[in-house]
Each structure stands twice: as C-alpha cells, then as structure tokens.
Amino acid sequence: MKQIFQGVFAEGRKLYTLNSTLQQTLFDEELAVADGKEYRGWNPLRSKLAAAIVKGLAQLPIARNSKILYLGAAHGYTPSFISDMASEGIVFAVDFAPRVVRDLVFVAEKRKNIIPVLADANHPEAYYNLIGAVDIVYQDVAQKNQIEIFAKNCGLFLKPGGYGMLALKARSVDVLQQPQGIFLTAKKELEKKFAVIDYRLLSPLQKDHAFFVCQKV
C-alpha cells in the first residue's frame, strides 16, 4: 500500500483507509491486508471525496485528531472513511432525514468517533451548542442554496485557518444551466469569503459534481 494522504492509501487504482474496526465492514466494502494491517476499500463511485482524490486532489487537510462537522452525512458511507482518517478526532455527522440518521446511528455504534445529529444544515444555530468550533467543515448537501449553507456553517463553526470542503451538485442549483457555468460562479462566490486552494471536476465518477477545498482566512 502506498500512502497518498494522512490515512489514505492506494494500491493500483484502488483507494483504501486503515480499518478502525478490524474484521468488520460497514457497507460490504472490500477488506485487504498488507504489511500486517487491515484496510477498507473506498469506492469513488459512492463518495465525492474519494472521487476528488482519484481526480487529482492536491491537498486533503484531515489530520488524525481533526474535529469535523460533516453536513449531509446520509447513511454514513463517506463519514465512515473520514472517521478512519481522523481516528483520534471526532466527526459530527448531520442530516435532516430521520430514516438515514437511523442508519447513521448503527454506523456510530461501531465507530465511537462519529456523532449522529438529526438537524437541518440550513439552521446551524440549532446545533451550535452541541458542536462548537471545528477544524473542518465538510458539506455534501444537494440543495439549491448549497453555497449559502456552506458559508453560514463555516462562519459559525470553522476555526480561523480551518478548512472547508464542498461537494457541489450542479443540478441541484439549476437544472437548465450548464454545470461548468455553475461551478465557475460558485468558485467566484467562495473566493469572496475563503481562499480556494483546490477545485476538481468529478465527472465521470460523480456526474455534474465539483469539489472545492477552501481555507478560512
């Protein structure tokens, strides 16, 4: 296995993280053993972050002890891999849908550094007292006002010098406009509030998606 970021490994074209719960899978992922360590296969067709890495992401600012606010956690697929990377940190996994948060709870029972939060990312004041300041805000929320939600949460929670990672879905912003135009407009909006340090188009792995890494300055 070749380490490409802190906690992220590659073998050929496949991505892996070190498995925090040995001999257990959470999503029927492949388990691989190398050099006496167990790794979980990470599918870029199921994860925007994995897709961004495959597409050449230059910087992944997740440290072993990072405190992370994850917006749009869904069933917990990508949060579970982030929890491997931040094995000594914590991931607050927010979603507004009770059904998927129920699935998140099952993941959190196996991953003690994942905290499920049933809440609407449009209203971060509702969970402000629970979370406090974080090192990273990660957002994968398929809503029209994705940039507004991201900026609001980063403003409330992100430490100065902290990083925001945004998976932007063009079709949720405007179904008629070309995705490339939406992405460029989003980049200009983000640059008003952040230093945009990386930007990747995720097609064909994740259709009509782009991934941004920003820093709060």
VENJOSUL-V828305 format. One record per backbone hydrogen bond with DSSP energy under -1.0 kcal/mol. CO is the residue of the C=O (numbers start at 1). NH is the residue of the N-H. Records with the same first field share a line. If there is no record, write none. Layout:
BEGIN
CO->NH ; NH
END
This chain:
BEGIN
2->10
5->8
8->4 ; 5
9->16
10->2
11->14
14->11
15->42
16->9
17->40
21->24
30->41
32->39
34->37
37->34
38->19
39->32
40->17
43->46
47->51
48->52
49->53
50->54
51->55
52->57
53->56
63->66
64->88
66->90
67->135 ; 136
68->92
69->138
70->94
71->140
73->76
76->80
77->81
78->82
79->83
81->85
82->86
86->89
90->68
91->115
92->70
93->117
94->72 ; 73
95->119
97->101
98->102
99->103
100->104
101->105
102->106
103->107
104->108
105->109
107->110 ; 111
111->114
113->91
115->93
117->95
120->123
123->126
124->127
127->131
128->132
134->159
135->163
136->69
137->165
138->71
139->167
141->143
143->146
145->149
146->150
147->151
148->152
149->153
150->154
151->155
152->156
153->157
154->158
157->134
159->162
162->216
163->137
164->214
165->139
166->212
168->210
170->173 ; 174
178->182
179->183
180->184
181->185
182->186
183->187
184->188
185->189
186->190
187->191
190->193 ; 194
195->215
198->213
200->211
202->205 ; 206
206->209
208->170
209->202
210->168
211->200
212->166
213->197 ; 198
214->164
215->195
216->161
END
